Amino acid sequence: MTVTAERSGRFGAYGGRYVPETLMTSLIELEAAFEAAWKDNTFRTELASTLADFVGRPTPLYAALRLGRDWGGQLFLKREDLTHTGAHKINNAVGQALLARRMGKRRIVAETGAGQHGVATAAACARLGLQCRVYMGALDCERQRPNVERMKLLGAEVFSCEGGTRNLKVAINEAIRDWVSGPDETYYLLGSAVGPHPYPTIVRELQSVIGIEAREQFTRREGRLPDAVIACVGGGSNAIGIFAPFLDDPVALFGVEAGGDSPEHGSCTLAHGRPGVLHGAMSYVLQDADGQITGTHSIAPGLDYPGVGPQHSALKDSGRVTYAIETDETALSAFHELSRVEGILPALESSHALAFARRYLGENPGRRVIVNLSGRGDKDLPSIMARTKGQAALEGGHHAR
Amino acid sequence: MPAELDARFAALGMTGRKALIPFLVAGYPTRERFREVLRTTAAHADVLEIGIPFSDPLADGPTIQAASSKALSAGVTLDRTFAELREHFPKDGPPLVFMITYNQVLAARDFVARCRDHRVAGLIVPDLPFEEAGELRAQCQAAGLSLVSMIAPTTSESRARQIAAAAQGFIYLISVAGTTGARGEFAAETLAYIRKTRALTDNPLCVGFGISKAAHIRQLREYADGFIVGSALVNAIDEGRERELLTQLRAACG
C-alpha cells in the first residue's frame, strides 16, 4: 500500500500541522510554492543538473561481495556516502535551497544533528549566495567537531544550543524559534522527513532519488527486485527516500532505530513511543505519561531523536515496513567489519542499517539486500577513536590480570 | 452550556473596563511562592492564565522558557497543578484559562472534564491551529469551556475571518511575529494590524506577547478588550514586586 500525503498533509492518522499560528501562512505558502516548483520543468531541470554536477549523482549501487559472503547473502550498498559533502542530506538541501531562492527568501535557517544536514545546507547556500545559520546541540558540536569546522568554512553561522538535552531535538526547537521570529524573510530548511506539512512530503520527494536510482540499478544488474531494502531511521529521511519507490513492490522493507547502550536508553521512537505531537506533526513520540518529551541516547547523533517522520508512523501501523532495533555495540561492530572487509568507513547512523543486514542475512541465507549507506564515517572519527581507546584500555587491563 | 468567559467579557464590556489577563507558570518559582503569587494575581485579574510547563516549547521566549524549565525540574505536573488550584485558588477568583501544548492535552486522560471540574473556563493551545482544532473545540463547547483562537500578524485577512468566526471566549491577538517576551514600544504597523483585526469581528480581542507595562496598555487600549502579561510578570515575581506591577496594570485597564 502506498501512503502518500493528501492535500491536508496526512498519512493516515499522522502528519498535519501543529504549529503556532504565526507560522501557518508560511507553511501554506511553502506548500503552494513546492507544488508549483515540482510541476515546473525549469525547476526540475535545474535540480537534475545540480544533482548530477554538484552532488555527483547517480551514486553507485555497490556489490559488497566479500562482506556479503561473510554474512551469508548478497549485500548491495547504495553509496550515498559518495555524494558531495558525504551523506544523503545534500539531495534535500540543494532541492530546498533552490526552492527558497525561487520563493525570494534570502536567509536560511537549519538544524543539524550529526552535522551532515548542516554541512549540506551550508554548501547549498554558499553555492546560491544565500545567508545560512545552522542550529546544533552543544553535545553534537562536541562529538561531530569536524562538521562544525566544515560549516564555518562554507560560510555558515553555527549556533551551539546549550539547553536541555543538547542534541538534535534542541536544535530543532531553536531553529523553529528563529523561524517564528521572521517567517516572511526566513526559509526553514528542515533536514529530515519530520515537521509540519508540507515538510515530510517535500523531503520524501527530494530524497526519493535514492530509491529510484537503486531500484533501477538493482533490476538492471540482477534482472529482478531485491528481497529486502534496509535503512536506518532517526527522523527517517534516508529511509523514506529509499523506501518510497519500493512501497508497491513485493520487497521487504526494514527501518532500523538506534537502541543506544541499553533498551531503555535508546532512541527507538517507533518501538517504544506512542502517538503524540512533536515539532509540528502527529507521529510516534518518546514521551512520559504527562506528555513531556523524554531524553534519548545513541552513539549516532543523526538517530538521537525522540520523534520520527509521520509517514513512518503510518507505515509501521499498516505493517508495510518492519522497524527493528540495533544498539551502539552492534552498529560499531558492523562499522568495523565494513571498514576492514570492504574498505569503506560508514557513518555510525548507516552502521545501524548494516548491523541489521548482518542479522537479516544470518537468519535468511542467500537473500539479496540493499542497504542505504546514507553517509560516510569521517565525521565520527572523534567518537570512534575515543571509544576504541576506552576499549583498548579496558582490554589492556584484562591482559594485565 | 453558557461559557463563563463569555459572561465575564460581557460584564466588562458594559463597564468599559479592559480585561487584565496575567499569565503564571504553574508552580513557579517554588510551591510556597506560587501559592502566594496565585492569590495576589487572582485579586488583580479579570481572567487568569496558567501555563502548564512543557519540555520542548516552540512559542515561549527566554523568560517563560526558563521559568517552565525550572518548574518542570521541581516536579510540576498537570495533576499537581490541578491539586494546587483545588486547595489554593480563591473560591471567588476570576475565570481560569490554561495554556498547554497539544501533546500534553493528548496525553492527559479526561482532560476537558477535569478542567471543567477545576473551574478552568478556557484553553489556549498554542500549537493547535484552527484547521486541527475541530475535535477539541467541540469537546470544549460541550463542556462549557472556551477554546481560545489565536491570530498573528502573519495571518491573512481571509484566514483571520475564518478564525474569528469559530472563536470561543476571546481571540488571542499575537502582537508581533516571534516568541513571548517583554519588548519596547509597539510600532505603528502593530497598531494598524490590531485595528484591522478589530474591524473583522465583534469577539473580544486580547493582545499578548510583549505587553510588559502600563504604558503598553494605555497605547493599545483604544483597540483591544484585554491584555495578557506573561514574561514581565515572571520577572516581577523574581524580584518580589508582582503586587506593584499588577496594581499599575490594573489601573491602566481602567
Interface residues (C-beta under 8 A of the other chain):
Chain A: S8 G16 R17 Y18 V19 P20 E21 T22 L23 M24 T25 S26 G163 G164 K169 N173 I176 R177 V180 S181 G182 P183 D184 P275 G276 V277 L278 H279 G280 V285 Q287 A289 D290 G291 Q292 I293
Chain B: F54 S55 D56 P57 L58 A59 Q65 S69 L72 T77 L78 D79 T101 Y102 N103 Q104 V105 L106 A107 A108 P126 D127 L128 P129 F130 E131 E132 M150 I151 A152 P153 T154 T155 S156 R159 I163 I174 A177 G178 T179
